[in-house]
Amino acid sequence: MRNPLRYRLWYTARQKVVTSVVAAALVITSGWYGIGRLTAPEDRSCAPGVERPLGSDECVGVSADGYDFGRPKLTEVAAAIARENDTLKPGRYATVALLLPLTSTDAAMQTKMQRELQGAFAEQYRANRLSNDQVPKIRLVLANTGKNNLLWRPTVDRLKRMTGAPDNLRAVSGVATSSTQVKSAVKALTAAHIAVVGTTITADDIANGPKGDPFPGLARVSPTNRDEARALAHFGQVKADKALLVQDTRTGDHYTDTLRAAFTSLVKGTRYQPELFTSRSDPNDEGTTANTFQQITHLICDTDAETVFFAGRHVQLRQFINALGARGCQSRAFTILTGDEGSYLGIDKKLDRSALRRKVTVRYASLAHPDAWATEKGGAATGGSAADYRAFLDLLATVSKKPAGPIGPTDHQALTDGQVITAHDAMTLAVQAVRQATPEGKRLPRLADVGEQWPRVKGSLRVSGAGGWICLDNHGNPYNKAVPVVELAPEDAGQRFVSIAWPEGRPPDAKCMPPSSAP
């Protein structure tokens, strides 16, 4: 029997030709498509200026166009920054970048990123709209270094290429975590003569000083861990023989390393060895340290200590508080003193707030707090003012609603961790330096001139920040900066202002001129 398919396809010579051509075309087209798929480079772009590096699914790079890096908390404020950037004319603005781990997966860090952007945008808006048309205008861009800042290098390389037109990058702010990666990023940026303003870096070894300036052009608005510890000591009047230290032994974390050193000096004379724990390489990893703290609290009950200095990150701090709340010696009262990482616990749902009702008091050296200057409650005549803070609140009210906003929550509760305030003050310092470095008759300063402004930020040229005065020494470090002491309250998300403390034991004088003995 004839094959009907064969008969249909090959019945005539013409059909033979047509069939052969179609088959050949299919083979060739498939080959071209396959080769194209194999040889064409993979599209790894996420948005203009942002892409996924090889071996990573994170979108890193620099964006000025409202890209939120896949983080819904950043959507509104990123869009507000983009709208402001769109109003600027080419050649008439200087760019300031916010260098941050914007794709962090830690919930507390995601909130921190949102608040860093809110504070910086508020100052961008003020600088462009409410400063008597001073020049240059300020363009703000978001520079993502990836989770735990591990992808800092490609982003920093991109920033170094942005110092010329049309971007005219003149400063980098943000720089918010005291890690090895951040230290390397700051080193690379300042080596390229780019001014850097750290917001919440407090590690003593990511700073310049009398022994040398490894980061020329770096300024900070937050006190060092050493200054935080000194302020706590002046405030608390701790008895060393009634104190002990609980410390993280993981090295390479500049926050914990320098906080541990600062607290060690405060407990000199204690009768007790430090109680040790070791966190994971990723400090946001819960690990097994909760088990360790359960044992440590037994040992603490065996002492007659009243004050516990805690040198560690916020995840481990939360675990320790929870463990101490469940201690055996419930009749004993303990005060935990720690650094500014305590501010993260205000929104930490895993914190056992009932521990704070069981004679456990947790106080930390905050970088800022909305009640510190609200009514001069701190009692200081200098070092900051209620008027400066009210001006900041008025600015927030403007940028939080249309047409500038919305930018996300900026109510009192959102300000209690100090992140919005500190980011605003850091951006204010960056804007002041950019404009003071701009020569008469010019629209832009030279790149290296911006970082050379820091020794002149004092006296009448200080920054009157929402979180207190910023008076810099010759190495870009804040002199005798106000340190709000804040207490975790049993109420949900409660972060209660206690008092302002000072590294020098008293507020600066009205001139705010660092003495010759200042570091």
C-alpha positions in Angstrom: 0.0 0.0 0.0 1.3 3.4 -0.8 2.4 5.6 2.0 -0.1 8.5 1.8 2.3 11.0 3.5 5.0 10.2 1.0 2.6 10.4 -1.8 1.4 13.8 -0.7 4.8 15.3 -0.2 6.7 13.9 -3.2 4.0 13.6 -5.8 5.4 16.2 -8.1 8.8 17.7 -8.8 7.6 21.1 -7.7 6.4 19.7 -4.4 9.8 18.1 -3.9 11.5 21.4 -4.3 9.2 23.3 -2.1 9.4 20.7 0.6 13.2 20.6 0.5 13.4 24.4 0.7 11.1 24.6 3.7 12.9 21.9 5.5 16.3 23.5 4.9 15.0 26.8 6.1 13.8 25.3 9.3 17.1 23.6 9.9 19.1 26.8 9.2 16.8 29.0 11.3 16.9 26.6 14.2 20.7 26.6 14.0 21.0 30.4 13.9 18.7 30.6 16.9 20.6 28.0 18.9 24.0 29.6 18.1 22.6 33.0 18.9 21.3 31.7 22.3 24.7 30.2 23.0 26.9 33.1 21.9 24.8 36.2 22.8 25.7 37.7 26.2 23.1 37.2 28.9 21.2 40.3 29.7 22.0 40.9 33.4 20.7 44.5 33.6 18.1 45.4 36.3 17.7 49.2 35.6 19.9 51.9 34.1 23.2 51.7 35.9 22.3 48.6 37.8 23.0 45.0 37.0 23.5 41.5 38.4 27.2 40.7 38.6 28.3 37.3 37.4 27.6 34.7 40.1 25.0 36.8 41.9 21.3 37.4 41.6 21.5 40.8 43.5 21.1 44.0 41.5 24.0 46.3 42.4 25.1 49.5 40.9 24.0 53.2 41.0 20.6 54.5 40.2 19.2 58.1 40.0 15.9 57.1 38.3 13.7 55.8 41.2 14.8 52.1 41.1 14.0 50.5 44.4 16.3 47.5 44.1 13.4 45.2 44.7 12.7 46.4 48.1 9.1 47.7 48.6 10.1 49.8 51.6 12.2 51.9 49.3 9.7 52.4 46.5 8.1 55.7 47.7 11.3 57.5 48.8 13.3 56.3 45.7 10.5 57.7 43.5 10.6 61.0 45.4 14.4 61.3 44.9 13.9 60.6 41.2 11.3 63.3 40.9 13.6 65.8 42.5 16.5 64.7 40.3 14.3 65.2 37.2 14.0 68.9 38.0 17.7 69.6 37.7 19.5 71.0 34.7 22.6 69.3 33.3 25.8 71.0 34.3 24.2 72.8 37.3 24.3 70.1 39.9 26.7 68.1 41.9 25.9 64.5 42.6 26.0 62.9 46.1 25.7 59.1 46.3 24.2 57.1 49.2 26.4 54.0 49.5 24.3 51.4 51.3 23.5 47.6 51.4 20.1 48.3 49.8 19.3 44.7 49.1 19.9 43.4 52.6 17.5 40.7 53.6 17.5 41.5 57.3 14.3 43.2 58.3 15.9 45.7 60.6 18.5 46.6 58.0 15.7 47.1 55.4 14.0 49.6 57.7 17.4 51.3 58.3 17.9 51.6 54.5 14.4 53.3 54.2 15.2 55.8 56.9 18.7 56.6 55.5 17.1 57.5 52.2 14.3 59.5 53.9 16.8 61.6 55.9 19.1 62.2 52.9 16.2 63.2 50.6 14.8 65.7 53.1 18.2 67.5 53.0 18.4 67.3 49.2 15.0 68.9 49.0 15.9 71.7 51.4 19.2 72.3 49.6 17.5 72.6 46.3 14.3 74.4 47.2 14.8 76.3 50.5 18.4 77.6 50.4 18.1 80.9 48.5 19.2 79.3 45.2 22.7 78.4 46.4 24.8 76.5 43.9 25.3 73.8 42.9 22.0 72.0 43.1 22.2 68.5 44.6 21.5 65.3 42.7 21.1 62.2 44.8 21.8 58.7 43.6 21.4 55.3 45.3 24.5 53.1 45.3 23.9 49.5 46.4 26.7 47.4 47.8 24.6 44.3 48.2 23.8 42.1 51.2 26.4 42.6 53.9 28.2 45.0 51.5 29.9 42.0 49.9 29.4 43.4 46.4 30.9 46.8 47.2 33.7 46.7 44.6 31.7 47.0 41.3 29.6 49.8 42.8 32.6 51.8 44.1 34.3 51.3 40.7 31.2 52.8 39.0 31.2 55.8 41.4 34.8 56.5 40.6 33.8 56.8 37.0 31.1 59.3 37.8 33.3 62.2 38.9 33.3 63.7 35.5 30.4 65.1 33.4 27.5 64.6 33.3 27.3 63.1 36.8 29.9 65.3 38.5 30.0 63.1 41.7 31.5 65.2 44.5 30.6 63.3 47.7 29.4 59.9 49.0 27.3 59.6 52.1 25.5 56.7 53.7 28.4 54.4 54.5 26.4 53.1 57.5 27.9 49.9 58.8 31.3 49.3 60.5 32.4 46.3 58.5 35.6 45.2 56.7 33.8 45.6 53.4 32.8 49.2 54.2 36.3 50.0 55.4 37.7 48.8 52.0 35.1 50.8 50.2 35.9 54.0 52.1 39.6 53.3 51.4 39.0 53.0 47.7 36.8 56.1 47.5 39.1 58.4 49.5 42.1 57.2 47.5 40.3 58.5 44.4 39.9 61.9 46.2 36.1 61.5 46.7 34.9 63.0 49.9 33.0 60.6 52.1 30.6 61.3 55.0 29.7 58.4 57.2 26.3 58.3 58.8 26.3 55.5 61.4 29.8 54.1 61.2 31.2 54.2 64.8 34.2 51.9 64.6 37.3 53.7 65.8 39.5 52.2 63.1 37.4 53.5 60.2 38.5 57.0 61.1 41.4 59.3 60.7 43.4 60.6 63.7 46.7 62.0 65.1 48.6 58.8 64.1 47.7 59.2 60.5 44.9 59.8 58.0 44.4 56.5 56.1 41.1 57.8 54.7 41.9 61.4 53.5 38.6 63.1 52.9 36.5 61.1 55.3 34.2 62.8 57.8 31.8 61.2 60.2 28.7 62.6 62.1 28.5 59.8 64.7 30.8 59.5 67.7 33.3 56.7 67.7 32.7 53.6 69.9 35.3 55.0 72.3 33.4 58.3 72.6 30.1 56.4 73.0 31.6 54.4 75.8 33.0 57.5 77.5 29.6 59.2 77.4 28.0 56.1 78.9 30.6 56.0 81.7 30.0 59.7 82.5 26.3 59.1 82.5 26.1 55.9 84.4 28.9 56.3 87.0 29.4 52.5 86.8 31.2 50.7 89.6 33.9 48.6 87.9 33.9 46.0 90.6 30.1 45.5 90.1 30.4 45.2 86.3 31.3 42.6 83.8 31.7 42.3 80.0 29.9 40.0 77.6 31.8 40.1 74.3 31.7 38.6 70.8 35.0 36.9 70.0 34.5 37.0 66.2 37.2 39.2 64.8 37.1 41.4 61.7 33.9 43.2 62.6 35.1 46.7 63.3 32.0 47.7 65.3 32.4 44.8 67.8 36.2 44.9 67.8 36.4 48.6 68.8 33.3 48.5 71.1 34.9 45.5 72.9 38.1 47.5 73.4 36.2 50.6 74.6 34.2 48.6 77.2 37.3 46.7 78.4 38.7 50.0 79.5 35.5 50.8 81.4 35.4 47.6 83.4 39.1 47.8 84.4 39.1 46.7 88.0 36.3 44.1 87.7 36.7 40.8 89.5 35.3 38.9 86.6 36.6 37.6 83.3 34.6 38.5 80.2 31.9 36.1 79.2 32.6 35.0 75.6 30.4 34.1 72.7 31.1 33.8 69.0 28.6 34.9 66.4 28.4 33.7 62.8 30.3 35.4 60.0 27.0 36.9 59.0 26.0 38.7 62.2 22.3 38.6 61.1 22.4 34.8 61.3 20.8 33.5 64.5 23.3 30.7 64.8 23.5 28.9 68.1 24.4 31.8 70.3 21.0 31.7 72.1 22.2 28.4 73.6 25.4 30.1 74.7 23.6 33.0 76.3 21.4 30.6 78.3 24.6 29.3 79.9 26.1 32.8 80.4 23.1 34.0 82.3 23.6 31.2 84.8 27.2 32.4 85.3 26.1 36.0 85.7 23.7 34.9 88.4 26.7 33.4 90.2 28.4 36.9 90.4 27.3 40.0 92.3 27.5 42.1 89.1 24.9 44.8 88.6 26.0 46.2 85.2 26.7 44.2 82.0 28.5 45.8 79.1 27.6 44.1 75.9 30.0 44.2 72.9 28.1 42.6 70.0 25.6 43.2 67.2 21.9 43.6 67.5 20.8 40.0 66.8 23.0 38.7 69.5 22.0 41.5 71.9 18.4 40.6 71.4 19.2 36.9 72.2 21.1 37.9 75.3 18.2 40.1 76.6 15.7 37.3 76.1 18.0 34.9 78.0 18.6 37.3 80.8 14.9 37.9 81.2 14.5 34.1 81.8 17.4 33.9 84.3 17.2 32.0 87.5 18.0 34.9 89.8 14.8 36.9 89.1 15.2 38.9 92.3 18.4 40.5 91.1 18.3 43.7 88.9 20.7 44.1 86.0 21.5 47.0 83.7 22.8 46.2 80.2 24.8 49.0 78.5 25.7 48.8 74.9 26.4 50.7 71.7 24.2 52.2 69.1 23.2 48.8 67.6 20.6 48.8 70.4 18.5 51.1 68.2 17.6 48.2 65.9 15.7 46.4 68.7 12.8 48.9 68.7 11.3 47.1 65.7 12.6 43.6 66.5 9.5 41.3 66.8 11.7 38.6 68.3 12.6 40.7 71.4 10.9 39.4 74.5 9.6 42.7 75.9 8.5 41.0 79.1 12.2 40.6 79.9 12.2 44.4 80.4 9.6 43.9 83.2 11.8 41.5 85.1 14.4 43.9 86.5 16.3 44.0 83.2 17.1 47.6 82.1 18.7 48.0 78.6 20.3 51.3 77.8 22.3 52.1 74.7 24.3 55.0 73.3 22.0 56.3 70.5 23.1 58.4 67.6 20.0 60.6 67.8 16.6 60.6 69.3 13.5 62.8 68.6 13.1 63.7 72.3 16.7 64.7 72.9 16.2 68.3 71.7 12.4 68.5 71.4 12.1 70.8 74.5 15.7 71.1 75.6 14.8 68.2 77.9 18.5 67.3 78.0 19.2 70.4 79.9 22.1 71.4 77.7 22.5 75.1 76.8 24.9 74.2 73.9 25.6 71.3 71.7 22.3 71.4 69.9 18.9 73.2 70.2 15.2 72.7 70.1 15.0 75.3 67.3 17.2 73.2 65.0 15.1 70.1 65.7 11.9 72.0 65.0 13.2 73.1 61.7 14.0 69.5 60.8 10.4 68.5 61.8 9.0 71.2 59.6 11.1 70.0 56.7 10.0 66.4 57.2 6.3 67.5 57.2 6.9 69.2 53.8 8.7 66.3 52.1 6.4 63.6 53.5 3.4 64.8 51.5 2.8 65.6 47.9 4.2 67.1 45.7 7.6 66.2 47.3 6.5 63.0 48.8 5.2 60.6 49.9 8.4 59.0 51.3 7.1 56.5 53.9 6.5 56.8 57.6 8.2 59.7 59.4 6.1 60.0 62.6 7.7 60.2 66.0 7.9 56.4 66.3 9.8 56.2 63.0 12.4 58.7 64.3 13.1 57.0 67.7 16.0 54.8 66.3 17.8 58.0 65.2 18.4 56.8 61.6 16.4 59.5 59.7 17.9 62.2 61.9 21.5 61.0 61.5 21.2 60.5 57.7 19.8 64.1 57.4 22.6 65.6 59.3 25.2 63.7 57.3 23.7 64.9 54.1 23.7 68.4 55.5 27.4 68.1 56.1 28.0 66.9 52.6 26.0 69.7 51.0 27.8 72.3 53.1 31.2 71.0 52.1 30.3 70.8 48.4 29.0 74.4 48.4 31.8 75.8 50.6 34.4 74.3 48.2 32.7 75.9 45.1 34.8 78.9 44.0 33.3 82.3 43.4 31.8 82.4 39.9 32.0 78.6 39.4 29.2 76.1 39.3 31.2 73.1 40.7 34.0 72.6 43.1 37.1 70.6 42.2 36.8 67.0 43.3 39.6 67.0 46.0 38.5 70.3 47.5 35.3 68.9 49.0 37.1 66.6 51.5 39.5 69.5 52.5 36.6 71.4 54.1 36.3 69.2 57.2 38.9 71.1 59.3 36.8 74.2 59.0 33.5 72.7 60.2 33.6 74.2 63.7 32.8 77.4 65.5 30.3 79.5 63.5 30.8 77.1 60.5 29.6 74.1 62.5 26.6 72.1 61.2 23.6 72.7 63.5 22.1 69.3 63.0 18.8 67.9 64.1 20.7 65.5 66.3 23.0 68.1 67.8 26.0 70.2 66.7 28.6 68.7 64.4 32.0 70.3 65.1 34.8 68.4 63.4 38.4 68.1 64.5 41.2 68.3 61.9 40.7 64.6 61.0 37.0 64.8 60.3 35.8 63.3 63.6 32.9 65.0 65.6 34.2 66.6 68.7 32.2 66.0 71.9 29.0 65.1 70.0 25.8 64.7 72.0 25.1 61.1 72.8 21.4 60.4 73.7 21.1 57.6 76.2 18.1 55.6 75.3 16.3 52.9 77.1 14.3 50.0 75.6 10.8 50.2 77.1 8.5 47.3 77.7 5.9 48.8 75.4 5.9 47.6 71.9 8.7 49.3 69.9 9.3 51.6 72.8 12.7 53.4 72.8 12.6 55.9 75.6 14.9 58.9 75.8 16.7 59.1 79.2 19.3 61.9 79.0 22.0 63.4 76.8 25.5 62.3 77.7 28.8 63.8 76.5 32.1 62.1 75.8 33.9 65.0 77.6 31.5 64.8 80.5 29.9 68.1 79.8 28.5 70.0 76.7 30.9 71.9 74.4 31.2 75.6 74.9 29.3 78.1 72.7 32.1 78.4 70.3 32.5 74.6 69.8 36.2 74.8 68.9 38.0 71.5 69.5 40.9 72.1 71.8 44.5 71.4 70.8 44.4 68.2 72.9 41.5 66.8 70.8 42.4 63.7 68.8 
